[in-house]
Amino acid sequence: MSSAEPRIAGPEPGSGVSDGHWAQYAELTGRCFGPIDMDLEIPRRHGLVCLALLDGQVVGGAIALPFHQHFGGRVVPTAGLSLVCTAPQARGRRISARVVTELATALAADGMPVVSLWTATPGVYRRCGWEVAGNARGTWYPIDAFRDAPATDLTLVPDPSPEAMRAVRERDAARWNGALLRPGWWTAWKQAGGEDDTVSYGFAAGGDLVGYATLRCETRRPWGYDLAVRDLHAPDARTLQALSGMLSEHGAQAERVHFPPGVLPPDPDFTWLLPRHRAESYDWYPWMLRLTDIRGALEARGWSPAVDAELELAVESRSEADRLLTLVVTGGQGKVHDGGRGLIPITERGLAAWYAGALSASRASRLCLLRADTTALQSMDAMTGGQEPWLADLF
Ligand SMILES: CC(C)(COP(=O)(O)OP(=O)(O)OC[C@H]1O[C@@H](n2cnc3c(N)ncnc32)[C@H](O)[C@@H]1OP(=O)(O)O)[C@@H](O)C(=O)NCCC(=O)NCCS
């Protein structure tokens, strides 16, 4: 393997990458991730591709998928990085850092001030300004856990329309930080990746859909199956009770209900509703966030309307022009001015975790990610209060 620096190709819309380089990248993803249940052509068509080339060979790459996420109740144009990989023979040379940084810069220039990714290697991204924004966990509940739920006045609707489910999902998403607005091609992409054997049930009040669940059967050995809930938006106790009734009566062979990683928020509402807690969980890896355009990100997010604040930030590890910023928040809306006294030194990754609502300012200060006096910490804690992080979609 050459010791020369790799050439970075892109980022460019997928169609700009030659078929030969694309084929090499597709082969590399198979090597790095094993067989992937994913139609790669869909993200290629809709995403931004960046490749690292050494001696004409693709030795690394990533795809950025443009979408929108909610932060503080507002919709922020963002992107998710997918299939970041470096060829085994080229690892340890910070090639992935170059690829993701090139992508992040291009995304900021294209008006996407925030970038997310799921990763099992947070250290690699932390060096480039990303920080953990949330966790995901897969959980099994015994089917008995859902028995005896109080009856509700909701009507069960088999196969609700995609539009009605989308409306429910988007209403629910506004309550969370990071919840995605799926682009139009998302469902086709997921279905091409093997999620086409699902059935959906909606819950309606007076003809309006107020929640839904998408299910599939997962075979168990030696016999029987688990019910897997692949997508769930049940925003209140009534909908969760209706869901519980439906799950418990769904099939006599199902012994457990499986919620794969991300389907439930990190602290699911079931914790406060189910009479018996017999869940069994497994950890997935976290998702991380980077503010690629700090000013744009701080102004795009919603803030608690109950708190007016002025924060004079000194953001570490950024260009001098971006270092001193003053964030003024009034009526839930942020405005960033250049300069200020830099009273709150904050690391780029500390800013990302606080922005996501993953870390309170007080906790970030204990972790040495920022420094502020008690009044400023209380104010920062209140500014992001209200929404917790939840990213249900894997990419
Ligand atoms: C994660 C991955 C993208 C990192 O790529 P990379 O270009 O090698 O990144 P780096 O050069 O920053 O190295 C990352 C770490 O791997 C170590 N490493 C792994 N294999 C190595 C090798 N063969 N030689 C030297 N170092 C190696 C590095 O020392 C470094 O450790 P550190 O973080 O403690 O400093 C790459 O390992 C990979 O493709 N893994 C499989 C796919 C994957 O998991 N992708 C991430 C999904 S988000």
The ligand as an ORCA input file, in Angstrom:
! r2SCAN-3c Opt
* xyz 0 1
  C     -14.112      2.752     11.691
  C     -13.261      2.981     10.435
  C     -14.116      3.706      9.399
  C     -12.069      3.859     10.844
  O     -11.372      4.205      9.659
  P      -9.843      4.700      9.667
  O      -9.674      5.514      8.420
  O      -8.923      3.570      9.851
  O      -9.797      5.644     10.940
  P      -8.523      6.069     11.828
  O      -7.290      6.146     10.986
  O      -8.933      7.299     12.563
  O      -8.357      4.866     12.821
  C      -9.337      4.589     13.774
  C      -8.781      3.690     14.855
  O      -8.574      2.387     14.324
  C      -7.253      1.921     14.658
  N      -6.909      0.921     13.615
  C      -7.770      0.010     13.167
  N      -7.183     -0.784     12.240
  C      -5.956     -0.358     12.113
  C      -4.869     -0.771     11.313
  N      -4.963     -1.802     10.479
  N      -3.732     -0.085     11.406
  C      -3.626      0.928     12.271
  N      -4.633      1.359     13.043
  C      -5.769      0.719     12.983
  C      -6.467      3.205     14.699
  O      -5.298      3.068     15.468
  C      -7.416      4.164     15.361
  O      -7.415      3.980     16.750
  P      -7.638      5.229     17.747
  O      -9.031      5.751     17.439
  O      -7.528      4.627     19.099
  O      -6.575      6.225     17.414
  C     -12.714      1.660      9.867
  O     -12.104      0.952     10.920
  C     -13.786      0.785      9.236
  O     -14.042      0.891      8.050
  N     -14.402     -0.134     10.028
  C     -15.438     -1.043      9.524
  C     -16.706     -0.317      9.164
  C     -17.218      0.556     10.305
  O     -17.349      0.113     11.430
  N     -17.519      1.825      9.975
  C     -17.986      2.818     10.921
  C     -19.453      2.951     10.798
  S     -19.996      4.542     11.340
*
